[in-house]
Amino acid sequence: MKADIVLENIWLKVNIVYKVILVIISSFLIFLSAQISINLPFTPVPITGQTFTILLISLILPKEWAFYSIIAYIIEGALGFPVFANFKGGINVILGPTGGYILSWIFVVFILKFLLRYVPRFFALLLTSLYILIIGSLWLSIFVGIENAFKMGFLPFIIGDFIKIIILSIIPISKR
């Protein structure tokens, strides 16, 4: 009986260590994908690989661990670590023109997991991507106005997001 309790305690500790490592690796993958960045001359919002990674993590990890990974990444950036696109970091990035996109990721996991219960993966990813673009563009509108935000923060990203959605729709991923 006592051996069972000891083994259970060891398993719980190993399980927590595993999950912490999973969160660290996932937030590191978001960081790496942020550096896949193309600056566009007409907008302060770069094209990055972050959305792809955020959606991928949201698809493959259990909800709470995907959420913790995204939160860890945002906190790392807010604390000044250069994890955002173009090796930027600091609260000023979150409060700046791209902050809406970054903050929208907090709810991506919950939105995507909810939608996956009711619609095929493609449509769940499409609606989740639209959510990111809308929140990001609305935030951007504080800096550039609503019409410019749509032109600078929504339209230029539709084709890239559509390609990401197609890729994420066809790769085999087990449901969690």
BAZA-848440 format. One record per residue: z, y, x of N, C-alpha, C in turn. Coordinates in steps of 0.1 Angstrom, whole numbers, plus 5000, padded with zeros to 4 digits. Atoms other than C-alpha are relative to their C-alpha. Last residue first. Layout:
BEGIN
<nz: Z; ny: Y; nx: X; caz: Z; cay: Y; cax: X; cz: Z; cy: Y; cx: X>
...
***
This chain:
BEGIN
<nz: 4985; ny: 5000; nx: 4998; caz: 4720; cay: 5158; cax: 4925; cz: 5005; cy: 5009; cx: 4990>
<nz: 4992; ny: 4990; nx: 5009; caz: 4684; cay: 5147; cax: 4920; cz: 5014; cy: 4999; cx: 5003>
<nz: 4992; ny: 5007; nx: 5010; caz: 4666; cay: 5130; cax: 4949; cz: 5008; cy: 5011; cx: 4992>
<nz: 4986; ny: 4996; nx: 4998; caz: 4639; cay: 5151; cax: 4966; cz: 5008; cy: 4993; cx: 4989>
<nz: 4991; ny: 5009; nx: 5007; caz: 4603; cay: 5140; cax: 4971; cz: 5015; cy: 5004; cx: 5004>
<nz: 4993; ny: 5008; nx: 4990; caz: 4582; cay: 5170; cax: 4981; cz: 5010; cy: 4991; cx: 4993>
<nz: 5007; ny: 5012; nx: 4998; caz: 4558; cay: 5181; cax: 4953; cz: 5007; cy: 4991; cx: 5011>
<nz: 5002; ny: 5008; nx: 5012; caz: 4578; cay: 5208; cax: 4936; cz: 4994; cy: 4986; cx: 5004>
<nz: 4987; ny: 5006; nx: 5004; caz: 4592; cay: 5223; cax: 4968; cz: 4999; cy: 4991; cx: 4988>
<nz: 4995; ny: 5010; nx: 4989; caz: 4557; cay: 5227; cax: 4982; cz: 5013; cy: 4994; cx: 4995>
<nz: 5008; ny: 5012; nx: 5000; caz: 4544; cay: 5242; cax: 4949; cz: 5005; cy: 4990; cx: 5010>
<nz: 4997; ny: 5008; nx: 5012; caz: 4573; cay: 5266; cax: 4947; cz: 4992; cy: 4987; cx: 4999>
<nz: 4987; ny: 5007; nx: 4998; caz: 4569; cay: 5278; cax: 4982; cz: 5003; cy: 4991; cx: 4989>
<nz: 5002; ny: 5010; nx: 4990; caz: 4532; cay: 5285; cax: 4975; cz: 5013; cy: 4992; cx: 5003>
<nz: 5007; ny: 5011; nx: 5007; caz: 4541; cay: 5304; cax: 4944; cz: 4997; cy: 4988; cx: 5009>
<nz: 4990; ny: 5007; nx: 5008; caz: 4567; cay: 5324; cax: 4963; cz: 4993; cy: 4988; cx: 4993>
<nz: 4992; ny: 5008; nx: 4991; caz: 4540; cay: 5334; cax: 4988; cz: 5011; cy: 4991; cx: 4993>
<nz: 5008; ny: 5011; nx: 4994; caz: 4516; cay: 5344; cax: 4961; cz: 5008; cy: 4991; cx: 5009>
<nz: 5004; ny: 5010; nx: 5010; caz: 4542; cay: 5364; cax: 4942; cz: 4992; cy: 4988; cx: 5006>
<nz: 4993; ny: 5013; nx: 4998; caz: 4558; cay: 5382; cax: 4971; cz: 4996; cy: 4989; cx: 4991>
<nz: 5004; ny: 5006; nx: 4987; caz: 4536; cay: 5413; cax: 4974; cz: 5005; cy: 4986; cx: 5002>
<nz: 5014; ny: 5004; nx: 4999; caz: 4540; cay: 5420; cax: 4936; cz: 4996; cy: 4993; cx: 5013>
<nz: 5003; ny: 5011; nx: 5009; caz: 4578; cay: 5421; cax: 4935; cz: 4986; cy: 4994; cx: 5002>
<nz: 4990; ny: 5011; nx: 4999; caz: 4594; cay: 5443; cax: 4961; cz: 4997; cy: 4988; cx: 4991>
<nz: 4995; ny: 5003; nx: 4986; caz: 4569; cay: 5470; cax: 4970; cz: 5009; cy: 4987; cx: 5001>
<nz: 5011; ny: 5001; nx: 4990; caz: 4548; cay: 5474; cax: 4939; cz: 5004; cy: 4995; cx: 5013>
<nz: 5009; ny: 5011; nx: 5005; caz: 4576; cay: 5466; cax: 4914; cz: 4989; cy: 4998; cx: 5010>
<nz: 4993; ny: 5013; nx: 4998; caz: 4600; cay: 5487; cax: 4935; cz: 4992; cy: 4989; cx: 4996>
<nz: 5002; ny: 5004; nx: 4986; caz: 4575; cay: 5516; cax: 4936; cz: 5006; cy: 4986; cx: 5003>
<nz: 5014; ny: 5004; nx: 4998; caz: 4575; cay: 5517; cax: 4898; cz: 4997; cy: 4996; cx: 5014>
<nz: 5003; ny: 5012; nx: 5007; caz: 4613; cay: 5515; cax: 4896; cz: 4985; cy: 4996; cx: 5002>
<nz: 5005; ny: 4998; nx: 5014; caz: 4621; cay: 5541; cax: 4922; cz: 4995; cy: 4987; cx: 4994>
<nz: 5014; ny: 4996; nx: 5000; caz: 4623; cay: 5537; cax: 4960; cz: 4995; cy: 5004; cx: 4986>
<nz: 5005; ny: 4993; nx: 4988; caz: 4659; cay: 5534; cax: 4970; cz: 4986; cy: 5006; cx: 4998>
<nz: 4990; ny: 4990; nx: 4997; caz: 4676; cay: 5524; cax: 4937; cz: 4995; cy: 5009; cx: 5012>
<nz: 5004; ny: 4988; nx: 5008; caz: 4644; cay: 5506; cax: 4928; cz: 5010; cy: 5011; cx: 5002>
<nz: 5009; ny: 4992; nx: 4992; caz: 4652; cay: 5481; cax: 4956; cz: 4996; cy: 5013; cx: 4993>
<nz: 4992; ny: 4994; nx: 4989; caz: 4681; cay: 5468; cax: 4936; cz: 4992; cy: 5009; cx: 5009>
<nz: 4992; ny: 4990; nx: 5007; caz: 4658; cay: 5462; cax: 4906; cz: 5009; cy: 5007; cx: 5010>
<nz: 5007; ny: 4988; nx: 5003; caz: 4633; cay: 5446; cax: 4929; cz: 5008; cy: 5011; cx: 4993>
<nz: 5003; ny: 4993; nx: 4987; caz: 4658; cay: 5422; cax: 4944; cz: 4992; cy: 5013; cx: 4997>
<nz: 4988; ny: 4994; nx: 4995; caz: 4671; cay: 5412; cax: 4910; cz: 4998; cy: 5008; cx: 5012>
<nz: 4996; ny: 4990; nx: 5010; caz: 4636; cay: 5407; cax: 4896; cz: 5013; cy: 5007; cx: 5005>
<nz: 5009; ny: 4988; nx: 4999; caz: 4623; cay: 5389; cax: 4927; cz: 5004; cy: 5011; cx: 4991>
<nz: 4998; ny: 4994; nx: 4987; caz: 4653; cay: 5365; cax: 4928; cz: 4992; cy: 5013; cx: 5001>
<nz: 4987; ny: 4994; nx: 5000; caz: 4651; cay: 5358; cax: 4890; cz: 5003; cy: 5008; cx: 5013>
<nz: 5001; ny: 4987; nx: 5008; caz: 4614; cay: 5352; cax: 4893; cz: 5013; cy: 5007; cx: 4999>
<nz: 5007; ny: 4991; nx: 4991; caz: 4621; cay: 5326; cax: 4920; cz: 4998; cy: 5014; cx: 4993>
<nz: 4990; ny: 4996; nx: 4990; caz: 4646; cay: 5309; cax: 4897; cz: 4994; cy: 5010; cx: 5010>
<nz: 4990; ny: 4990; nx: 5007; caz: 4621; cay: 5309; cax: 4869; cz: 5010; cy: 5005; cx: 5010>
<nz: 5007; ny: 4987; nx: 5004; caz: 4594; cay: 5294; cax: 4891; cz: 5009; cy: 5010; cx: 4994>
<nz: 5002; ny: 4993; nx: 4988; caz: 4618; cay: 5268; cax: 4907; cz: 4993; cy: 5014; cx: 4997>
<nz: 4987; ny: 4996; nx: 4996; caz: 4629; cay: 5256; cax: 4872; cz: 4999; cy: 5009; cx: 5013>
<nz: 4996; ny: 4988; nx: 5009; caz: 4593; cay: 5256; cax: 4861; cz: 5014; cy: 5005; cx: 5004>
<nz: 5009; ny: 4989; nx: 4998; caz: 4582; cay: 5234; cax: 4891; cz: 5004; cy: 5012; cx: 4992>
<nz: 4996; ny: 4993; nx: 4988; caz: 4613; cay: 5211; cax: 4888; cz: 4991; cy: 5013; cx: 5002>
<nz: 5004; ny: 5007; nx: 4987; caz: 4605; cay: 5201; cax: 4852; cz: 5003; cy: 5010; cx: 5012>
<nz: 5014; ny: 4998; nx: 4997; caz: 4626; cay: 5218; cax: 4825; cz: 4996; cy: 4993; cx: 5013>
<nz: 5008; ny: 4997; nx: 5012; caz: 4659; cay: 5212; cax: 4808; cz: 4985; cy: 5001; cx: 5002>
<nz: 4996; ny: 5009; nx: 5011; caz: 4685; cay: 5198; cax: 4833; cz: 4990; cy: 5000; cx: 4988>
<nz: 5005; ny: 5014; nx: 4997; caz: 4666; cay: 5214; cax: 4862; cz: 5004; cy: 4990; cx: 4989>
<nz: 5014; ny: 5001; nx: 5005; caz: 4673; cay: 5248; cax: 4846; cz: 4994; cy: 4986; cx: 5002>
<nz: 5000; ny: 5000; nx: 5015; caz: 4710; cay: 5244; cax: 4851; cz: 4986; cy: 4998; cx: 4994>
<nz: 4994; ny: 5013; nx: 5005; caz: 4707; cay: 5233; cax: 4887; cz: 5001; cy: 5000; cx: 4985>
<nz: 5009; ny: 5011; nx: 4998; caz: 4684; cay: 5262; cax: 4894; cz: 5005; cy: 4987; cx: 4995>
<nz: 5011; ny: 4998; nx: 5009; caz: 4706; cay: 5289; cax: 4878; cz: 4990; cy: 4988; cx: 5001>
<nz: 4996; ny: 5003; nx: 5014; caz: 4737; cay: 5276; cax: 4894; cz: 4989; cy: 5001; cx: 4991>
<nz: 4996; ny: 5014; nx: 5001; caz: 4722; cay: 5273; cax: 4929; cz: 5003; cy: 4997; cx: 4985>
<nz: 5012; ny: 5009; nx: 5000; caz: 4705; cay: 5307; cax: 4926; cz: 5003; cy: 4985; cx: 4998>
<nz: 5001; ny: 5007; nx: 5013; caz: 4737; cay: 5326; cax: 4916; cz: 4988; cy: 4990; cx: 5000>
<nz: 4986; ny: 5005; nx: 5004; caz: 4748; cay: 5338; cax: 4951; cz: 4998; cy: 4991; cx: 4987>
<nz: 4999; ny: 5014; nx: 4996; caz: 4711; cay: 5341; cax: 4961; cz: 5013; cy: 4994; cx: 4996>
<nz: 5005; ny: 5009; nx: 5011; caz: 4708; cay: 5373; cax: 4940; cz: 5002; cy: 4985; cx: 5004>
<nz: 4990; ny: 5003; nx: 5010; caz: 4730; cay: 5390; cax: 4966; cz: 4996; cy: 4991; cx: 4988>
<nz: 4989; ny: 5008; nx: 4993; caz: 4705; cay: 5386; cax: 4994; cz: 5010; cy: 4997; cx: 4989>
<nz: 5005; ny: 5014; nx: 4998; caz: 4676; cay: 5397; cax: 4972; cz: 5011; cy: 4991; cx: 5005>
<nz: 5001; ny: 5007; nx: 5012; caz: 4695; cay: 5427; cax: 4960; cz: 4995; cy: 4986; cx: 5001>
<nz: 4987; ny: 5005; nx: 5004; caz: 4705; cay: 5437; cax: 4995; cz: 4999; cy: 4992; cx: 4986>
<nz: 5002; ny: 5014; nx: 5002; caz: 4669; cay: 5442; cax: 5007; cz: 5013; cy: 4993; cx: 4995>
<nz: 5011; ny: 5003; nx: 5009; caz: 4669; cay: 5480; cax: 5002; cz: 4999; cy: 4985; cx: 4998>
<nz: 5013; ny: 4994; nx: 4999; caz: 4703; cay: 5485; cax: 5018; cz: 4990; cy: 4995; cx: 4991>
<nz: 5000; ny: 4987; nx: 5009; caz: 4739; cay: 5477; cax: 5007; cz: 4986; cy: 5007; cx: 5001>
<nz: 4997; ny: 5004; nx: 5014; caz: 4735; cay: 5441; cax: 5020; cz: 5000; cy: 5012; cx: 4991>
<nz: 5012; ny: 5007; nx: 5005; caz: 4719; cay: 5454; cax: 5052; cz: 5001; cy: 4996; cx: 4986>
<nz: 5011; ny: 4991; nx: 5003; caz: 4746; cay: 5480; cax: 5056; cz: 4987; cy: 4993; cx: 4996>
<nz: 4999; ny: 4996; nx: 5015; caz: 4772; cay: 5453; cax: 5053; cz: 4989; cy: 5009; cx: 4997>
<nz: 4991; ny: 4989; nx: 5004; caz: 4762; cay: 5441; cax: 5088; cz: 4999; cy: 5002; cx: 4985>
<nz: 4987; ny: 5004; nx: 5005; caz: 4735; cay: 5420; cax: 5104; cz: 5008; cy: 5012; cx: 4996>
<nz: 4992; ny: 4989; nx: 5005; caz: 4699; cay: 5422; cax: 5115; cz: 5013; cy: 4994; cx: 4994>
<nz: 4987; ny: 5000; nx: 4993; caz: 4682; cay: 5395; cax: 5136; cz: 5009; cy: 5012; cx: 4996>
<nz: 5001; ny: 4992; nx: 4988; caz: 4648; cay: 5403; cax: 5122; cz: 5013; cy: 5002; cx: 5008>
<nz: 5014; ny: 4999; nx: 4994; caz: 4657; cay: 5389; cax: 5089; cz: 5000; cy: 5010; cx: 5011>
<nz: 5010; ny: 4996; nx: 5009; caz: 4695; cay: 5384; cax: 5084; cz: 4986; cy: 5001; cx: 5007>
<nz: 5006; ny: 5011; nx: 5007; caz: 4717; cay: 5364; cax: 5107; cz: 4989; cy: 5003; cx: 4990>
<nz: 5014; ny: 4997; nx: 5002; caz: 4727; cay: 5390; cax: 5132; cz: 4992; cy: 4989; cx: 4994>
<nz: 5008; ny: 5009; nx: 4992; caz: 4764; cay: 5386; cax: 5128; cz: 4986; cy: 5002; cx: 4997>
<nz: 5008; ny: 4994; nx: 4989; caz: 4778; cay: 5418; cax: 5114; cz: 4993; cy: 4990; cx: 5009>
<nz: 4990; ny: 4997; nx: 4989; caz: 4806; cay: 5406; cax: 5091; cz: 4993; cy: 5005; cx: 5012>
<nz: 4992; ny: 4988; nx: 5004; caz: 4782; cay: 5410; cax: 5061; cz: 5010; cy: 5003; cx: 5012>
<nz: 5008; ny: 4988; nx: 4999; caz: 4757; cay: 5386; cax: 5078; cz: 5008; cy: 5013; cx: 4997>
<nz: 5003; ny: 4998; nx: 4986; caz: 4783; cay: 5359; cax: 5083; cz: 4992; cy: 5013; cx: 5002>
<nz: 4988; ny: 4995; nx: 4994; caz: 4796; cay: 5365; cax: 5047; cz: 4997; cy: 5002; cx: 5015>
<nz: 4999; ny: 4986; nx: 5004; caz: 4760; cay: 5361; cax: 5033; cz: 5012; cy: 5006; cx: 5007>
<nz: 5011; ny: 4993; nx: 4994; caz: 4755; cay: 5328; cax: 5053; cz: 5001; cy: 5015; cx: 4997>
<nz: 4997; ny: 5000; nx: 4985; caz: 4789; cay: 5314; cax: 5043; cz: 4989; cy: 5009; cx: 5007>
<nz: 4989; ny: 4990; nx: 4999; caz: 4781; cay: 5323; cax: 5006; cz: 5004; cy: 5002; cx: 5015>
<nz: 5006; ny: 4987; nx: 5002; caz: 4748; cay: 5305; cax: 5008; cz: 5010; cy: 5011; cx: 5002>
<nz: 5009; ny: 4997; nx: 4989; caz: 4764; cay: 5274; cax: 5024; cz: 4994; cy: 5014; cx: 4998>
<nz: 4992; ny: 4996; nx: 4988; caz: 4793; cay: 5275; cax: 4999; cz: 4991; cy: 5003; cx: 5012>
<nz: 4994; ny: 4987; nx: 5002; caz: 4769; cay: 5275; cax: 4970; cz: 5007; cy: 5005; cx: 5012>
<nz: 5011; ny: 4991; nx: 4999; caz: 4749; cay: 5246; cax: 4984; cz: 5005; cy: 5014; cx: 4998>
<nz: 5002; ny: 4999; nx: 4986; caz: 4782; cay: 5228; cax: 4988; cz: 4987; cy: 5008; cx: 5003>
<nz: 4989; ny: 4992; nx: 4993; caz: 4793; cay: 5235; cax: 4953; cz: 4997; cy: 5002; cx: 5014>
<nz: 4999; ny: 4986; nx: 5003; caz: 4760; cay: 5224; cax: 4937; cz: 5010; cy: 5008; cx: 5008>
<nz: 4992; ny: 4998; nx: 5012; caz: 4755; cay: 5192; cax: 4955; cz: 5003; cy: 5014; cx: 4998>
<nz: 4986; ny: 5001; nx: 4998; caz: 4728; cay: 5196; cax: 4982; cz: 5007; cy: 5000; cx: 4986>
<nz: 4996; ny: 5012; nx: 4994; caz: 4691; cay: 5188; cax: 4979; cz: 5015; cy: 4998; cx: 5001>
<nz: 5005; ny: 5012; nx: 5005; caz: 4678; cay: 5213; cax: 4954; cz: 5007; cy: 4987; cx: 5005>
<nz: 4996; ny: 5001; nx: 5014; caz: 4699; cay: 5243; cax: 4962; cz: 4996; cy: 4987; cx: 4993>
<nz: 4986; ny: 5003; nx: 4999; caz: 4693; cay: 5237; cax: 4999; cz: 5006; cy: 4998; cx: 4986>
<nz: 4999; ny: 5014; nx: 4995; caz: 4656; cay: 5237; cax: 4992; cz: 5014; cy: 4995; cx: 5001>
<nz: 5004; ny: 5008; nx: 5011; caz: 4658; cay: 5269; cax: 4971; cz: 5001; cy: 4985; cx: 5004>
<nz: 4990; ny: 4999; nx: 5011; caz: 4678; cay: 5287; cax: 4997; cz: 4997; cy: 4991; cx: 4989>
<nz: 4989; ny: 5008; nx: 4996; caz: 4654; cay: 5274; cax: 5024; cz: 5012; cy: 5001; cx: 4990>
<nz: 5003; ny: 5015; nx: 5000; caz: 4623; cay: 5285; cax: 5006; cz: 5012; cy: 4992; cx: 5004>
<nz: 5001; ny: 5005; nx: 5014; caz: 4638; cay: 5319; cax: 4998; cz: 4997; cy: 4985; cx: 4999>
<nz: 4987; ny: 5002; nx: 5006; caz: 4648; cay: 5324; cax: 5034; cz: 5000; cy: 4994; cx: 4986>
<nz: 4998; ny: 5014; nx: 5005; caz: 4614; cay: 5318; cax: 5049; cz: 5013; cy: 4998; cx: 4993>
<nz: 4992; ny: 5009; nx: 4991; caz: 4607; cay: 5355; cax: 5052; cz: 5000; cy: 4986; cx: 4994>
<nz: 5002; ny: 5014; nx: 5005; caz: 4583; cay: 5382; cax: 5039; cz: 5008; cy: 4991; cx: 5010>
<nz: 5009; ny: 5009; nx: 4993; caz: 4599; cay: 5415; cax: 5048; cz: 4997; cy: 4987; cx: 4993>
<nz: 4996; ny: 5014; nx: 5003; caz: 4613; cay: 5440; cax: 5023; cz: 4990; cy: 4991; cx: 5008>
<nz: 4989; ny: 5004; nx: 4991; caz: 4612; cay: 5476; cax: 5036; cz: 5004; cy: 4986; cx: 4999>
<nz: 4988; ny: 5003; nx: 5007; caz: 4577; cay: 5480; cax: 5020; cz: 5011; cy: 4997; cx: 5010>
<nz: 4998; ny: 4992; nx: 5012; caz: 4543; cay: 5494; cax: 5028; cz: 5013; cy: 4998; cx: 4993>
<nz: 4999; ny: 4985; nx: 4997; caz: 4539; cay: 5483; cax: 5064; cz: 5003; cy: 5008; cx: 4988>
<nz: 5012; ny: 4994; nx: 5006; caz: 4548; cay: 5446; cax: 5057; cz: 5001; cy: 5016; cx: 5002>
<nz: 4997; ny: 4987; nx: 5006; caz: 4572; cay: 5430; cax: 5081; cz: 4987; cy: 5005; cx: 4995>
<nz: 5012; ny: 4991; nx: 4999; caz: 4566; cay: 5393; cax: 5085; cz: 5003; cy: 5013; cx: 4994>
<nz: 5000; ny: 4988; nx: 5007; caz: 4597; cay: 5371; cax: 5091; cz: 4987; cy: 5008; cx: 5003>
<nz: 5014; ny: 5001; nx: 5003; caz: 4604; cay: 5336; cax: 5101; cz: 4997; cy: 5012; cx: 4991>
<nz: 5007; ny: 4995; nx: 4989; caz: 4637; cay: 5348; cax: 5114; cz: 4985; cy: 4997; cx: 5000>
<nz: 5000; ny: 4985; nx: 5001; caz: 4653; cay: 5344; cax: 5080; cz: 4992; cy: 5006; cx: 5012>
<nz: 5011; ny: 4997; nx: 5009; caz: 4643; cay: 5307; cax: 5082; cz: 4999; cy: 5015; cx: 4998>
<nz: 5013; ny: 5002; nx: 4993; caz: 4666; cay: 5303; cax: 5112; cz: 4988; cy: 5004; cx: 4991>
<nz: 5002; ny: 4990; nx: 4989; caz: 4695; cay: 5320; cax: 5095; cz: 4987; cy: 4998; cx: 5007>
<nz: 5004; ny: 4987; nx: 5007; caz: 4690; cay: 5299; cax: 5063; cz: 4998; cy: 5011; cx: 5011>
<nz: 5014; ny: 5001; nx: 5004; caz: 4690; cay: 5268; cax: 5085; cz: 4995; cy: 5012; cx: 4993>
<nz: 5008; ny: 4998; nx: 4988; caz: 4723; cay: 5280; cax: 5102; cz: 4985; cy: 4999; cx: 4996>
<nz: 5001; ny: 4985; nx: 4998; caz: 4738; cay: 5284; cax: 5067; cz: 4992; cy: 5003; cx: 5013>
<nz: 5008; ny: 4993; nx: 5011; caz: 4729; cay: 5248; cax: 5060; cz: 4999; cy: 5015; cx: 5002>
<nz: 5014; ny: 5003; nx: 4997; caz: 4743; cay: 5235; cax: 5093; cz: 4990; cy: 5007; cx: 4990>
<nz: 5003; ny: 4993; nx: 4988; caz: 4776; cay: 5253; cax: 5088; cz: 4985; cy: 4998; cx: 5003>
<nz: 5001; ny: 4986; nx: 5003; caz: 4778; cay: 5241; cax: 5052; cz: 4996; cy: 5008; cx: 5012>
<nz: 5012; ny: 4998; nx: 5009; caz: 4771; cay: 5205; cax: 5062; cz: 4998; cy: 5014; cx: 4996>
<nz: 5012; ny: 5001; nx: 4991; caz: 4796; cay: 5207; cax: 5090; cz: 4987; cy: 5002; cx: 4992>
<nz: 5000; ny: 4987; nx: 4992; caz: 4822; cay: 5219; cax: 5065; cz: 4988; cy: 5000; cx: 5010>
<nz: 5005; ny: 4989; nx: 5009; caz: 4812; cay: 5190; cax: 5042; cz: 5000; cy: 5013; cx: 5007>
<nz: 5014; ny: 5002; nx: 5002; caz: 4816; cay: 5164; cax: 5070; cz: 4994; cy: 5011; cx: 4991>
<nz: 5007; ny: 4996; nx: 4988; caz: 4849; cay: 5178; cax: 5080; cz: 4985; cy: 4999; cx: 4998>
<nz: 5000; ny: 4986; nx: 4999; caz: 4861; cay: 5176; cax: 5044; cz: 4993; cy: 5005; cx: 5013>
<nz: 5008; ny: 4995; nx: 5010; caz: 4850; cay: 5140; cax: 5041; cz: 4999; cy: 5016; cx: 5000>
<nz: 5013; ny: 5002; nx: 4996; caz: 4866; cay: 5130; cax: 5073; cz: 4990; cy: 5007; cx: 4991>
<nz: 5002; ny: 4991; nx: 4989; caz: 4899; cay: 5146; cax: 5062; cz: 4985; cy: 4999; cx: 5005>
<nz: 5001; ny: 4986; nx: 5005; caz: 4896; cay: 5129; cax: 5028; cz: 4998; cy: 5010; cx: 5011>
<nz: 5013; ny: 4998; nx: 5007; caz: 4888; cay: 5096; cax: 5044; cz: 4998; cy: 5014; cx: 4995>
<nz: 5010; ny: 4999; nx: 4989; caz: 4918; cay: 5098; cax: 5068; cz: 4986; cy: 5003; cx: 4994>
<nz: 4999; ny: 4987; nx: 4994; caz: 4940; cay: 5105; cax: 5038; cz: 4990; cy: 5002; cx: 5011>
<nz: 5005; ny: 4989; nx: 5009; caz: 4926; cay: 5076; cax: 5019; cz: 5001; cy: 5014; cx: 5006>
<nz: 5014; ny: 5000; nx: 5000; caz: 4931; cay: 5053; cax: 5049; cz: 4994; cy: 5011; cx: 4991>
<nz: 5004; ny: 4995; nx: 4987; caz: 4967; cay: 5064; cax: 5052; cz: 4985; cy: 5000; cx: 5001>
<nz: 4998; ny: 4985; nx: 5000; caz: 4973; cay: 5059; cax: 5015; cz: 4995; cy: 5006; cx: 5013>
<nz: 5010; ny: 4994; nx: 5009; caz: 4957; cay: 5024; cax: 5017; cz: 5001; cy: 5015; cx: 4999>
<nz: 5013; ny: 5000; nx: 4993; caz: 4978; cay: 5015; cax: 5047; cz: 4989; cy: 5006; cx: 4992>
<nz: 4999; ny: 4989; nx: 4991; caz: 5010; cay: 5024; cax: 5028; cz: 4987; cy: 5002; cx: 5008>
<nz: 5000; ny: 4988; nx: 5008; caz: 5000; cay: 5000; cax: 5000; cz: 5000; cy: 5013; cx: 5009>
***
